Amino acid sequence: MASAWKAARVKSATTTIFAEMSALAVATSSVNLGQGFPDTDGPDFMVEAARKAIANGVNQYPPGRGIAVLRQAIAAHSDRHYGLDYDPDTEVVVTTGATEALAAAILAFVDPGDEVIALEPFYDSYAASIDLAGGVRVGVGLFGPDFALDLAELEAAFTPRTKVLLINSPHNPTGTVLGRAELAEIAEMAIRHDVLVICDEVYEHLIFDDAEHIPLATFPGMRERTVRISSSGKTFSATGWKIGWAMSTPELIGEITAVKQFLTYVSGAPFQPAIALALDNGDAWVKQARSDLQQKRDRLAAGLRSVGLQPVLPRGTYFMTTDVTSLGYADGVEFCRDLPNRCQVVAIPHQVFYDRVDHGKPYVRWAFCKQDHVIDEAVRRLGRLSPPE
């Protein structure tokens, strides 16, 4: 009966693959390399600041746009790292993680029938938010085996109905980091087609080797048409605190805030001063965390190679991709559902992030934001796999 009452616009808002695979991990006592959360905490000084805030009674509603000291820290962080200056009073809003910021932005600017261009594979909340707004999702592929952006396909995706361009770099799940030349062309297209750009930058500091995160808002003519969204969860290993933010012009932030107030209203009162402290004083910690994460990336890559899987080495994020056809599987979902019972390890199939499912079928995503002994144990268990004769 319940299905008869379900609104059509929530077709993407179902139980996620992350919930399914995490439940399977618990049921099978598996090592969970599926969902992207670290198994260590962020900097001690940040955690202690949250404890003190709770003890000192910072437990009631914070201001709707977030406490002033956090908005100031967000603005200072943007200026320090990218030379992008935002007014903390009018151009910054604190949200319940980046997911709420994305949902509020999409709901604020997308009307039914408006087209939203996004990089495919998509982070799963994009599909749900666009559906809830009544928008039309238009995917532009970052497809294997190299997961590179086809700029000609992006240009062809624009139509008179295009309202928003949603860019995710560093990109989840592929680990692609868009380069300066690609971003310059994207900026030119956005201006020429007069669209709003929403940038999901939550992995802005989780970049490796020679990769550089360059916000689209730094390109000429882009600041006034770009909403930048980021979060403390990935940068400071505090995914459960759900402290995110959006930055843009006063007009655009005003519209996002108007929607956000009816989603969660406010959240995370004792965490907000702790994240402000981390943003102001955590650059050295983040630099070391990024170096450690790159070593974990390389450690897992070597382990996957040892069991017959060839990883695509990511330039950013927590995630690494492998093609599982070398182990006799044509379907990553089948592989991921077999894996916990076969090896007691959990991963995430790529195809759940795609509209064009066939492009994702051979691929599986592995999270490497885990302690070394956890990665080693996962690799040991994966040794039970063997390529086909």
N, C-alpha and C positions, 0 to 999 in steps of 0.2 A: 504493500500500500504506500509506503514512504516514497518509493520511486515515482509514483504518480503525482506527488506533490512537489517534487524537486524542480527548481527553476532551471531552465535550459542554460542560463548564463553561467551556472556553476559546473559545467561539464568537465572542466580541468581541475576543479577544486575537490579532488578525491584523496583518499589515503595515498601518501607518497611512497615511492619506491624506497626512500630512506627509512620510513617507519617499518615497512615490510621486512627489509633486510636487517635492520637493527633488532627487530623482534626475533628473526631467525637466528641471529648471532647469539642472543641470550638463550634461546631454546636449545641450541646445539653446542653451547660453551665455546663459541668460535672467537678467533681473533678478528676484530672488526676493523677492516681497512676500507669500509664502505663510506660511512658518513664522515664528513670533514670536520672533526673536532679534535683538538690536541688532547693528549692524556697527561699534560703537565700544566700548571697554572702560570699566569703571567708574573710580572715582577713583584717581588715581596712588598716593596713600598706601596704599590698600588693596592694589593690585597689588604694590607694593614690599614690603608686610608679608608677602605670600605668598612672594615671592622669598627674603626673609630667613629665613622659617620653613623653607623647603626647605634653604637653605644651612646652617642651624643644626641640621639633623637632625630636624626635626619631620616624620618620614616613616613612623612606625610607627602601630600601632593607637591611636587615641584612646580615652578611656573610652566605654563603651557608650551612655551618654546624651548624649555630647558633652562637650567640655572645659568646665571650670567657668567660665572667663572668657567663653565664648560664651553659655552658659546665663544667666549674670548679665546680659550685654548684651541678650539677648532679653527678659528680664524687665524690665529698666530701660527699654527701648524701648517696651514695652507700657504701662508705668506713665506714662511721659512723654507719650505721644501720646494715650492713651485713658483714663488713670486706672484701668487694670485691673492689679491687683497679683498677680503669680504668684511662688511660691517657686521659685527657680532649681534647687534641689536635688531637689524632689519633683514640681513641676508643669510642667516643661519637658523635652522630649526633642528632640535634634537628629537629623535624618533626611537621607537622600540625596534632597534636593529635596522639594518639596511632594508630588510624585507618590508617593513612598514613604510619606510621612505619611498621605496619603489611603488608600492601599492597606492600610496597617497598621491604620488606624482601622476601615475597613470590615470587614477580616478579623477584627478583634478583637471586633466587636459584632454582626455580621450572621450569623445562622444560615440554613441552607437554608429557603426559604419566607418569610423575613422581607421585608417591603416597605420599600423605600428611596425616598422622594419626592425628586426632584431637578428643578431648573429645566431645561427643554428649550428650546433646544438645550443638549446636555451637552458639557462638555469630555470628550475621548474616553477618558481613563483611567477615568472614572466607570463607564462601561458594563463595561469589562473587570474592574475590581475587584469590582463587584457580582456579575457572573457567576461570578468565581472563588470568591466567598463563598457562592454558591448562592442569593443574594437575588433579589428581584423588583423591577425598576426601574419606578417610576411617575413619568411625566413630567408636569410642570405647565408650560404654555407661556409663553415669552416670545417671542411670534410677531410677525412683521412685519405691517404696515409700521412700527409704532411700537415694537415690542419691549418692551411694558409688561406687568407681572405682573397676572394676573387673580386677585385674592385669593379670589373665590368658587370658582374652579376649584381653588385650593390647599386651601381648606376641604373641598371635596368629595372630595379625593384621600385623606384620612385614613380608615383602616379599623382594625378591631381588630388587623390584622396589621402595621400600620405600626410599624417599629422605629426608623428613622432619617430625619431630614429633613436633606438636603444642600443648603446654600445657598452660592452662588457670587456674590459681589458685591465689587467690580466684576466684571461678568459677561463671561466669554469664551464665545462669540464676539461677542455683541451690543453690548458696551460699556455696557450698562445698569448704573446705580448705584442700588441700592434706597434710598429715602428714609426719613426717620425714621418717618413715619406708617405706611408699608408694613411696616417692620421691627417696629414696635410690635404690629401685628396678627399678624405671623408669630410673634413671641414669645408672644403670648397663645394662639395655636393650639398651639404646641409644649408649653406648660405644661398646657393643658386636655387634650390628647391624650397627655400624659406620654411624649414621645419624646425621644431623644437628638438633638442638633443638631450636625452637622459643618459648619464654616464654612471654605470655601476663600477666603482673603483675600490671595492672592499679589499682586494688583494694588492693594493697599491704598493705596499712595502715588501711583499713576499715575491721578490724577483731574483733571478739567479744569473750567474755568468756575466755576460755583457749587456743584459737586458736593462732597459730604462723605462720607467713609467712616466709618460708625458701626458698630462691632462689635456683633453681636447679644448678645454676652456682657455688654454694659453695661446691658441692660434688666433690670428687677427679676425675680428668680427664674431668670435664664438662665445665670449663670456656672457653676453646679453641673451643668448639663445640656448645656454647650456645649464642643466641642473646636475650638479655633481653630488653623488651619493657615496658615502663610505661608512665605516663602522669600526668600533674598537675591538670587536670580537675576534677577528682574524689577526689583526696587528698585535694585540696584547694577550692572546690566548685566554680570552674570557667570553667564549661564545654564548654562555648561558646568561650573561648579564644583559644582553640585548640593548646595548647603547649604540645607536647609529645617528646619522645626521644627513641633512641635505643643505647645499649651499647654492645660491643663485641670486638673481636680482630681487629687490624688495617685492616687486609685483608677483613674481613667480613663487617666491617663498611664502607670500601671503596666501596664495591659492592652495599651496600644499598644506600649510598650517590649518586652513579652514576645513580641509578634509581630514587631516590627521587627528584633529580634536574629537572627531566622532568615531575614530577607530579605537585607539587606546586612551585618548585624552592625554595622559602622561604616564611615565613609568620610570623605574629604576632610581628612585630618589637617593639612596645611599651610594649607589654606584657612580652617579654623575660627578661628584667631586673627586672620586678616585680616578676616573678616566681623565678628568681635567689635569690632574697631577701627572698622570702617565704621558699625556700628550705634550705637556710642558717639559718633562724631565726624562722621558723614556727613550730618546733617540739612540743612546749607546746600547740599551737593552735590545731594542729592535734590530740594530745592526748585528749584534751577536746572535740573536734568534734566527735571523735570515741566514747567516753563515751556517748555523747548526742545521737548519732545515735543508739547505743545499746538500750537506753531507748525508742527511737522511734520504734525500732524493736519490743520491748516487748509490747509497747502500741498498735501497730497495731495488733500484734498477739492476744492480749486479745480481741480486738474489733472483729476480724474475728471469733474467737471462739464464741463470743456472738451471731453471726448471723448464726451459724451452719456450719462454715468452720473450718477445722482443719489444721493449718499451720505447715509446716516443718520449724523449727526454723533454720535460716541460721547462719553459723559461720563466714561469711564474705559477703561483697558487700552491695548494697542498697536494695536487693530484697528478697522477701519471696514467697514461693510457697504454694498453696492450691490445693487439689483435689475437684473439683466442683460436683462430682457425688452425694455427700450428699444433694445437692439442686436440684437433678433431671435432671442434664445435663450430657450427655455422651461425649460431645464435647466442649472443651474450647473455640474454635473459636465462636461457636454459643452463648455460655455464654457471651463472651466479646462483641459480637455485639449486644446482647440483653441488656446488663447491662446499657449503657448510657441512653437508652430510658426508661428503667424500674426503674433505681435508680439514674441516673445522676452521675455515677462513671465510670471511665475507668481503665481497667487492660489490660494485654498482655497475649494472649494464648501461652502456652509452645510449642505447636506442630509446630509452625513456625520455631523453632530452630532445628528441627529434620529431618534427612533423613528417619528414621524409625518412621513415623508419629504416629503410634498407641501407641508408648510408651509415647508420649507427650499429647495425646488427653484429658485425664482427668484433666490436670493441668493448672493452671493460675498463672502468676507472678504479684506480687504487689510491687510497689516501696514505701519505707517508709522514703525516704530522704526529708520529708516535715515537715513544722511547725506543732506543736501539734494540733493547732485548725483545720488545714486542715485534718489531720488524723482523728480527732474526728468527723468532719463534714462528711467525707467519711463513717465512721462507722455508723453514724446516718442515712445516706441515705441507706446504705446497710441493715438497719433494715427492709426495705420494702421487702426484700427477705424472703422466708420462706421455710423450708424443705418440701418435699412431705409428704402428709398424709400417 
